[in-house]
Amino acid sequence: MRSFLADYGMKESGAERLIRTTYHLLGLISFFTVGEEECRAWTITGGTNAQHAAGAIHTDLQDHFIRAEVCHYADFVKHGSHHALKEKGLLRLEGKEYIVEDGDIMEIRHSG
């Protein structure tokens, strides 16, 4: 697929461009949760704080939110693991009012 696109001087497919443009027009962003067995993307409105973003996963996470351990997708891909991010100081704890950014990877800490 990539070689086909390269032959026409394109970097991404029409579907990828359509999805990116639609997200932008609707004011949507994605954040991720990453575990040993599963990686999920969650869609939220841009400008959403961490506590309300946790509610996109489950209302109990929003109600019992304490903090979120956060890194960015690009940093995760570059360094390869949460352990490496922690060693480099790129993994941080954020509170309820942190505004989630497109591409954040979050581990929600909660009391519930």
C-alpha positions as protocol buffer text, in pm:
chain_id: "A"
residue {
  index: 1
  type: MET
  ca { x: 0 y: 0 z: 0 }
}
residue {
  index: 2
  type: ARG
  ca { x: 273 y: 247 z: 95 }
}
residue {
  index: 3
  type: SER
  ca { x: 466 y: 180 z: -227 }
}
residue {
  index: 4
  type: PHE
  ca { x: 145 y: 240 z: -426 }
}
residue {
  index: 5
  type: LEU
  ca { x: 95 y: 575 z: -252 }
}
residue {
  index: 6
  type: ALA
  ca { x: 462 y: 664 z: -301 }
}
residue {
  index: 7
  type: ASP
  ca { x: 428 y: 599 z: -675 }
}
residue {
  index: 8
  type: TYR
  ca { x: 169 y: 879 z: -683 }
}
residue {
  index: 9
  type: GLY
  ca { x: 362 y: 1109 z: -450 }
}
residue {
  index: 10
  type: MET
  ca { x: 116 y: 1062 z: -163 }
}
residue {
  index: 11
  type: LYS
  ca { x: 204 y: 1005 z: 203 }
}
residue {
  index: 12
  type: GLU
  ca { x: -135 y: 887 z: 326 }
}
residue {
  index: 13
  type: SER
  ca { x: -450 y: 735 z: 181 }
}
residue {
  index: 14
  type: GLY
  ca { x: -770 y: 922 z: 110 }
}
residue {
  index: 15
  type: ALA
  ca { x: -936 y: 744 z: 403 }
}
residue {
  index: 16
  type: GLU
  ca { x: -659 y: 861 z: 640 }
}
residue {
  index: 17
  type: ARG
  ca { x: -695 y: 1219 z: 515 }
}
residue {
  index: 18
  type: LEU
  ca { x: -1074 y: 1202 z: 549 }
}
residue {
  index: 19
  type: ILE
  ca { x: -1054 y: 1075 z: 907 }
}
residue {
  index: 20
  type: ARG
  ca { x: -791 y: 1335 z: 1006 }
}
residue {
  index: 21
  type: THR
  ca { x: -994 y: 1619 z: 851 }
}
residue {
  index: 22
  type: THR
  ca { x: -1321 y: 1500 z: 1006 }
}
residue {
  index: 23
  type: TYR
  ca { x: -1164 y: 1480 z: 1353 }
}
residue {
  index: 24
  type: HIS
  ca { x: -1027 y: 1830 z: 1307 }
}
residue {
  index: 25
  type: LEU
  ca { x: -1362 y: 1974 z: 1188 }
}
residue {
  index: 26
  type: LEU
  ca { x: -1549 y: 1811 z: 1477 }
}
residue {
  index: 27
  type: GLY
  ca { x: -1288 y: 1921 z: 1734 }
}
residue {
  index: 28
  type: LEU
  ca { x: -1204 y: 1564 z: 1834 }
}
residue {
  index: 29
  type: ILE
  ca { x: -877 y: 1416 z: 1959 }
}
residue {
  index: 30
  type: SER
  ca { x: -765 y: 1069 z: 2063 }
}
residue {
  index: 31
  type: PHE
  ca { x: -580 y: 946 z: 2368 }
}
residue {
  index: 32
  type: PHE
  ca { x: -459 y: 594 z: 2437 }
}
residue {
  index: 33
  type: THR
  ca { x: -453 y: 340 z: 2714 }
}
residue {
  index: 34
  type: VAL
  ca { x: -178 y: 80 z: 2687 }
}
residue {
  index: 35
  type: GLY
  ca { x: -157 y: -245 z: 2878 }
}
residue {
  index: 36
  type: GLU
  ca { x: 35 y: -566 z: 2835 }
}
residue {
  index: 37
  type: GLU
  ca { x: -251 y: -731 z: 2647 }
}
residue {
  index: 38
  type: GLU
  ca { x: -439 y: -441 z: 2491 }
}
residue {
  index: 39
  type: CYS
  ca { x: -394 y: -95 z: 2344 }
}
residue {
  index: 40
  type: ARG
  ca { x: -704 y: 122 z: 2295 }
}
residue {
  index: 41
  type: ALA
  ca { x: -771 y: 462 z: 2143 }
}
residue {
  index: 42
  type: TRP
  ca { x: -1041 y: 677 z: 2302 }
}
residue {
  index: 43
  type: THR
  ca { x: -1205 y: 969 z: 2123 }
}
residue {
  index: 44
  type: ILE
  ca { x: -1286 y: 1285 z: 2319 }
}
residue {
  index: 45
  type: THR
  ca { x: -1352 y: 1650 z: 2247 }
}
residue {
  index: 46
  type: GLY
  ca { x: -1039 y: 1869 z: 2239 }
}
residue {
  index: 47
  type: GLY
  ca { x: -997 y: 2067 z: 2562 }
}
residue {
  index: 48
  type: THR
  ca { x: -1124 y: 1783 z: 2784 }
}
residue {
  index: 49
  type: ASN
  ca { x: -955 y: 1751 z: 3122 }
}
residue {
  index: 50
  type: ALA
  ca { x: -805 y: 1424 z: 3245 }
}
residue {
  index: 51
  type: GLN
  ca { x: -1088 y: 1344 z: 3487 }
}
residue {
  index: 52
  type: HIS
  ca { x: -1355 y: 1375 z: 3217 }
}
residue {
  index: 53
  type: ALA
  ca { x: -1137 y: 1186 z: 2968 }
}
residue {
  index: 54
  type: ALA
  ca { x: -1123 y: 900 z: 3219 }
}
residue {
  index: 55
  type: GLY
  ca { x: -1503 y: 900 z: 3203 }
}
residue {
  index: 56
  type: ALA
  ca { x: -1482 y: 808 z: 2833 }
}
residue {
  index: 57
  type: ILE
  ca { x: -1336 y: 477 z: 2952 }
}
residue {
  index: 58
  type: HIS
  ca { x: -1574 y: 420 z: 3243 }
}
residue {
  index: 59
  type: THR
  ca { x: -1776 y: 646 z: 3472 }
}
residue {
  index: 60
  type: ASP
  ca { x: -1618 y: 485 z: 3782 }
}
residue {
  index: 61
  type: LEU
  ca { x: -1275 y: 604 z: 3662 }
}
residue {
  index: 62
  type: GLN
  ca { x: -1409 y: 959 z: 3638 }
}
residue {
  index: 63
  type: ASP
  ca { x: -1586 y: 944 z: 3976 }
}
residue {
  index: 64
  type: HIS
  ca { x: -1285 y: 799 z: 4161 }
}
residue {
  index: 65
  type: PHE
  ca { x: -1009 y: 972 z: 3961 }
}
residue {
  index: 66
  type: ILE
  ca { x: -688 y: 1049 z: 4152 }
}
residue {
  index: 67
  type: ARG
  ca { x: -420 y: 1117 z: 3889 }
}
residue {
  index: 68
  type: ALA
  ca { x: -313 y: 1010 z: 3542 }
}
residue {
  index: 69
  type: GLU
  ca { x: 32 y: 889 z: 3445 }
}
residue {
  index: 70
  type: VAL
  ca { x: 90 y: 1053 z: 3107 }
}
residue {
  index: 71
  type: CYS
  ca { x: 335 y: 1036 z: 2818 }
}
residue {
  index: 72
  type: HIS
  ca { x: 300 y: 1123 z: 2451 }
}
residue {
  index: 73
  type: TYR
  ca { x: 265 y: 865 z: 2174 }
}
residue {
  index: 74
  type: ALA
  ca { x: 569 y: 996 z: 1982 }
}
residue {
  index: 75
  type: ASP
  ca { x: 788 y: 959 z: 2293 }
}
residue {
  index: 76
  type: PHE
  ca { x: 656 y: 607 z: 2354 }
}
residue {
  index: 77
  type: VAL
  ca { x: 735 y: 503 z: 1995 }
}
residue {
  index: 78
  type: LYS
  ca { x: 1081 y: 662 z: 2012 }
}
residue {
  index: 79
  type: HIS
  ca { x: 1182 y: 501 z: 2344 }
}
residue {
  index: 80
  type: GLY
  ca { x: 980 y: 179 z: 2326 }
}
residue {
  index: 81
  type: SER
  ca { x: 849 y: 127 z: 2679 }
}
residue {
  index: 82
  type: HIS
  ca { x: 709 y: 291 z: 2991 }
}
residue {
  index: 83
  type: HIS
  ca { x: 1026 y: 183 z: 3174 }
}
residue {
  index: 84
  type: ALA
  ca { x: 1248 y: 372 z: 2926 }
}
residue {
  index: 85
  type: LEU
  ca { x: 1022 y: 679 z: 2945 }
}
residue {
  index: 86
  type: LYS
  ca { x: 1044 y: 674 z: 3325 }
}
residue {
  index: 87
  type: GLU
  ca { x: 1424 y: 657 z: 3309 }
}
residue {
  index: 88
  type: LYS
  ca { x: 1434 y: 957 z: 3072 }
}
residue {
  index: 89
  type: GLY
  ca { x: 1188 y: 1158 z: 3283 }
}
residue {
  index: 90
  type: LEU
  ca { x: 923 y: 1164 z: 3010 }
}
residue {
  index: 91
  type: LEU
  ca { x: 652 y: 995 z: 3216 }
}
residue {
  index: 92
  type: ARG
  ca { x: 467 y: 1240 z: 3437 }
}
residue {
  index: 93
  type: LEU
  ca { x: 176 y: 1251 z: 3682 }
}
residue {
  index: 94
  type: GLU
  ca { x: -106 y: 1490 z: 3602 }
}
residue {
  index: 95
  type: GLY
  ca { x: -408 y: 1593 z: 3809 }
}
residue {
  index: 96
  type: LYS
  ca { x: -779 y: 1630 z: 3736 }
}
residue {
  index: 97
  type: GLU
  ca { x: -747 y: 1960 z: 3552 }
}
residue {
  index: 98
  type: TYR
  ca { x: -475 y: 1849 z: 3307 }
}
residue {
  index: 99
  type: ILE
  ca { x: -599 y: 1912 z: 2951 }
}
residue {
  index: 100
  type: VAL
  ca { x: -550 y: 1592 z: 2752 }
}
residue {
  index: 101
  type: GLU
  ca { x: -353 y: 1639 z: 2430 }
}
residue {
  index: 102
  type: ASP
  ca { x: -402 y: 1450 z: 2106 }
}
residue {
  index: 103
  type: GLY
  ca { x: -179 y: 1142 z: 2121 }
}
residue {
  index: 104
  type: ASP
  ca { x: -138 y: 1125 z: 2499 }
}
residue {
  index: 105
  type: ILE
  ca { x: -102 y: 780 z: 2653 }
}
residue {
  index: 106
  type: MET
  ca { x: -264 y: 772 z: 2996 }
}
residue {
  index: 107
  type: GLU
  ca { x: -278 y: 526 z: 3282 }
}
residue {
  index: 108
  type: ILE
  ca { x: -559 y: 634 z: 3512 }
}
residue {
  index: 109
  type: ARG
  ca { x: -504 y: 605 z: 3887 }
}
residue {
  index: 110
  type: HIS
  ca { x: -827 y: 580 z: 4081 }
}
residue {
  index: 111
  type: SER
  ca { x: -963 y: 483 z: 4421 }
}
residue {
  index: 112
  type: GLY
  ca { x: -1263 y: 279 z: 4306 }
}
